[in-house]
Amino acid sequence: MKIGIIGTGNIATHLLQNINQANAVDGEIIALFGRNEKVGKQLSERYGVEFYSDFQAFVHTPLDVVVEAATVEAAEMYMKEVLESKKDMILSSIGVFKDDEFLMEMKEIAQTNAQTISLPSGAIGGLDLLQSANSLGGLREVRITTRKSPQSLGLEAVKAEELLFDGSARKAIDRFPKNINVALLLSIAGIGADQTRVQIIADPDIEQNTHTIEAIGDFGKMAMKIENQPMPGNPKTSYLAALSIIAALKNRGNALVVG
């Protein structure tokens, strides 16, 4: 499997370390695309991967799958061309799908070109349960309460626990596009971005990002709590988000699928 990455940040570095050096996946990252040429060239030299600052040159390399590990803006800008170039895509910036029309357009393009868009579970779990619970439309309520340190939310002067947001997943991703991808992912797996409820709490006394997921439906009730370690050097990103991309790459093309 030949892998390309969009992005040169912490997640890209983590993937390069674990795939090209530690052989955690049956494949190799052969191409890296980004706008930061200095960092890109450093990664290229360190991990033996070609760096491209020109997207056309990057996307026309012989890749099987492209991992977006950059921003919502990058995902929106490049996803269509990746799929039309007959390459599968693993998407990190789920927030790009807050626009339902864009989501449907990308699904149609992927289907037309016989490609797959993979949405890794990121910093949460329970997605398979929500999909099963809603397979016949029996899922009625989904709520996620996210508790993070002020630093991970880009805040400084928060001295006590503070409720920053209480509303729909669609509005949450508008307010916190870099911090609450998990809410939109839940909504895609479940009952939609307008019906999925979100609370975001800044808590200066915690060290781990915490997500509590609750769901009610014909299946019964679910409650799940996840306490995530942040990525080293980037408190805004969960370490589990990077691990879930590796899991998605490992599962690609498996004969046995769990969940």
C-alpha positions as CSV (number, residue, x, y, z in Angstrom):
1,M,0.0,0.0,0.0
2,K,1.4,3.4,-1.0
3,I,0.3,6.2,1.2
4,G,0.3,10.0,0.8
5,I,-0.3,12.6,3.5
6,I,-1.7,16.1,3.3
7,G,-0.2,18.0,6.1
8,T,3.2,18.4,7.9
9,G,2.1,18.7,11.5
10,N,2.1,16.5,14.6
11,I,-0.2,13.8,13.1
12,A,1.8,13.6,9.9
13,T,5.0,13.2,11.9
14,H,3.4,10.5,14.1
15,L,2.4,8.6,11.0
16,L,5.8,8.8,9.5
17,Q,7.4,7.6,12.7
18,N,5.1,4.6,13.1
19,I,4.7,3.6,9.4
20,N,8.0,4.3,7.7
21,Q,10.2,3.6,10.7
22,A,8.3,1.2,13.0
23,N,6.4,-0.7,10.2
24,A,3.1,-0.5,12.1
25,V,1.2,-0.7,8.8
26,D,1.6,-3.0,5.8
27,G,2.5,-0.1,3.6
28,E,4.7,3.0,3.2
29,I,4.2,6.7,3.1
30,I,5.8,7.8,-0.2
31,A,4.5,11.3,-0.6
32,L,3.9,14.3,1.6
33,F,2.1,17.5,0.6
34,G,2.1,20.8,2.5
35,R,2.7,24.6,2.4
36,N,5.4,24.7,5.0
37,E,8.4,23.9,2.8
38,K,10.9,24.1,5.6
39,V,9.2,21.5,7.7
40,G,8.3,19.5,4.7
41,K,11.9,19.2,3.6
42,Q,13.0,18.3,7.1
43,L,10.4,15.4,7.2
44,S,11.4,14.4,3.7
45,E,15.1,14.0,4.7
46,R,14.4,12.4,8.0
47,Y,11.8,9.8,6.9
48,G,12.8,9.2,3.3
49,V,9.6,10.5,1.7
50,E,9.1,12.8,-1.2
51,F,7.8,16.3,-0.2
52,Y,5.6,18.3,-2.6
53,S,4.5,21.9,-2.3
54,D,2.6,21.5,-5.6
55,F,-0.7,19.6,-5.2
56,Q,-0.9,18.4,-8.8
57,A,2.5,16.7,-8.6
58,F,1.5,15.1,-5.3
59,V,-1.9,13.8,-6.3
60,H,-0.6,12.3,-9.5
61,T,2.0,10.1,-7.7
62,P,1.1,6.4,-7.7
63,L,-0.8,6.4,-4.4
64,D,-3.4,4.0,-3.1
65,V,-4.7,6.2,-0.3
66,V,-4.4,9.8,0.8
67,V,-4.6,10.8,4.5
68,E,-5.7,14.3,5.2
69,A,-4.0,15.4,8.4
70,A,-4.2,19.2,8.0
71,T,-7.2,21.5,8.3
72,V,-10.9,21.7,7.3
73,E,-9.9,24.2,4.6
74,A,-7.4,21.7,3.1
75,A,-9.9,18.9,3.2
76,E,-12.5,21.1,1.4
77,M,-9.9,22.2,-1.2
78,Y,-8.4,18.9,-2.1
79,M,-10.8,16.1,-1.4
80,K,-12.6,16.2,-4.7
81,E,-9.4,15.9,-6.7
82,V,-8.1,13.1,-4.6
83,L,-11.2,11.0,-5.3
84,E,-11.3,11.9,-9.0
85,S,-7.7,10.8,-9.2
86,K,-8.9,7.3,-8.2
87,K,-7.4,7.3,-4.7
88,D,-9.2,6.4,-1.4
89,M,-9.2,9.1,1.3
90,I,-8.9,9.0,5.1
91,L,-10.2,12.2,6.5
92,S,-9.0,13.7,9.8
93,S,-10.8,17.1,9.6
94,I,-14.4,15.8,9.9
95,G,-15.6,19.3,10.3
96,V,-15.5,19.7,6.5
97,F,-18.8,17.7,6.4
98,K,-20.8,20.3,8.5
99,D,-22.1,21.2,5.0
100,D,-24.6,18.5,4.1
101,E,-24.5,19.3,0.4
102,F,-20.7,19.0,0.4
103,L,-21.0,15.6,2.1
104,M,-23.4,14.3,-0.4
105,E,-21.3,15.7,-3.3
106,M,-18.2,13.9,-2.0
107,K,-20.1,10.7,-1.5
108,E,-21.4,10.8,-5.0
109,I,-17.9,11.5,-6.4
110,A,-16.4,8.6,-4.4
111,Q,-19.1,6.3,-5.6
112,T,-18.7,7.3,-9.2
113,N,-14.9,6.7,-9.1
114,A,-15.2,3.5,-7.0
115,Q,-13.3,5.0,-4.1
116,T,-13.8,5.2,-0.4
117,I,-13.9,8.0,2.1
118,S,-12.9,6.7,5.6
119,L,-13.8,8.7,8.7
120,P,-11.6,7.3,11.6
121,S,-13.2,7.2,15.0
122,G,-10.8,9.9,16.3
123,A,-10.9,10.6,20.0
124,I,-14.1,8.7,20.7
125,G,-15.8,5.4,20.5
126,G,-19.3,4.0,20.2
127,L,-19.8,4.8,16.5
128,D,-20.6,1.2,15.6
129,L,-23.3,1.1,18.3
130,L,-24.9,4.3,17.1
131,Q,-25.0,3.0,13.5
132,S,-26.5,-0.2,14.6
133,A,-29.0,1.5,16.9
134,N,-30.1,3.8,14.0
135,S,-30.1,1.1,11.3
136,L,-34.0,1.1,11.4
137,G,-34.4,4.7,12.5
138,G,-34.8,3.8,16.2
139,L,-32.2,6.2,17.6
140,R,-33.9,9.2,19.3
141,E,-31.3,11.1,21.4
142,V,-27.5,11.6,21.2
143,R,-25.5,13.9,23.4
144,I,-21.8,14.5,23.9
145,T,-20.3,16.5,26.7
146,T,-16.7,17.5,26.0
147,R,-14.5,18.7,28.8
148,K,-11.1,20.2,28.0
149,S,-8.4,22.3,29.5
150,P,-8.5,26.0,28.6
151,Q,-5.2,25.7,26.8
152,S,-6.5,22.9,24.4
153,L,-9.4,25.3,23.6
154,G,-7.1,28.2,22.9
155,L,-8.1,30.0,26.0
156,E,-6.0,31.6,28.7
157,A,-7.9,33.5,31.4
158,V,-10.2,30.7,32.6
159,K,-9.7,30.1,36.3
160,A,-12.8,28.0,37.1
161,E,-14.9,25.5,35.2
162,E,-16.9,27.3,32.5
163,L,-19.7,26.1,30.1
164,L,-18.6,27.5,26.8
165,F,-21.3,26.0,24.5
166,D,-24.6,24.2,24.7
167,G,-26.3,23.5,21.4
168,S,-26.3,21.4,18.2
169,A,-23.3,19.7,16.7
170,R,-23.6,21.9,13.6
171,K,-23.3,25.1,15.6
172,A,-20.5,23.6,17.8
173,I,-18.3,22.9,14.8
174,D,-18.8,26.5,13.7
175,R,-17.7,27.8,17.0
176,F,-14.9,25.3,17.7
177,P,-13.7,24.0,14.3
178,K,-10.4,22.6,15.6
179,N,-11.7,21.0,18.8
180,I,-15.0,19.3,18.3
181,N,-14.7,17.1,15.2
182,V,-15.9,14.3,17.4
183,A,-19.4,15.8,17.7
184,L,-19.8,16.0,13.9
185,L,-18.6,12.4,13.6
186,L,-21.2,11.3,16.1
187,S,-23.9,13.1,14.2
188,I,-22.9,11.4,10.9
189,A,-23.0,8.0,12.6
190,G,-26.2,8.8,14.3
191,I,-29.1,11.2,14.0
192,G,-27.6,14.2,12.2
193,A,-25.8,17.5,13.1
194,D,-28.9,19.4,14.0
195,Q,-30.3,16.8,16.4
196,T,-27.0,15.8,18.1
197,R,-26.6,17.9,21.2
198,V,-23.2,19.2,22.4
199,Q,-21.9,20.7,25.6
200,I,-18.3,22.1,25.7
201,I,-16.7,22.8,29.1
202,A,-13.4,24.5,29.8
203,D,-11.9,23.0,33.0
204,P,-8.6,24.3,34.3
205,D,-8.3,21.4,36.7
206,I,-8.1,18.6,34.2
207,E,-5.1,17.2,32.2
208,Q,-6.9,14.9,29.9
209,N,-9.6,15.7,27.3
210,T,-12.8,14.0,28.3
211,H,-15.8,13.0,26.2
212,T,-19.0,11.6,27.7
213,I,-21.4,10.2,25.1
214,E,-25.0,9.4,25.9
215,A,-27.6,7.9,23.6
216,I,-31.2,6.7,23.9
217,G,-33.3,4.7,21.4
218,D,-35.3,1.6,20.8
219,F,-32.1,-0.4,21.6
220,G,-32.0,0.9,25.1
221,K,-29.5,3.4,26.6
222,M,-25.8,4.0,26.2
223,A,-23.3,6.0,28.3
224,M,-19.6,6.1,27.5
225,K,-16.8,8.2,28.9
226,I,-13.4,8.5,27.2
227,E,-10.4,10.3,28.8
228,N,-7.8,11.1,26.2
229,Q,-4.2,12.0,26.4
230,P,-3.3,14.9,24.1
231,M,-0.8,14.6,21.3
232,P,2.8,15.4,22.6
233,G,3.4,19.0,21.6
234,N,-0.2,19.8,20.6
235,P,-2.8,19.9,23.3
236,K,-5.6,20.6,20.8
237,T,-5.3,17.2,19.3
238,S,-6.0,13.8,20.9
239,Y,-3.4,11.1,20.7
240,L,-6.2,8.7,20.0
241,A,-7.0,10.6,16.8
242,A,-3.6,9.8,15.4
243,L,-4.0,6.1,16.5
244,S,-7.4,5.9,14.8
245,I,-5.8,6.8,11.5
246,I,-3.3,4.0,11.9
247,A,-6.1,1.6,12.7
248,A,-8.0,2.8,9.5
249,L,-4.9,2.1,7.4
250,K,-4.5,-1.3,9.0
251,N,-8.1,-2.3,8.4
252,R,-8.1,-1.1,4.7
253,G,-8.9,-4.1,2.6
254,N,-9.2,-6.6,5.5
255,A,-11.1,-9.8,4.8
256,L,-12.5,-9.6,8.3
257,V,-14.2,-6.5,9.5
258,V,-15.3,-6.0,13.1
259,G,-18.2,-3.7,14.0
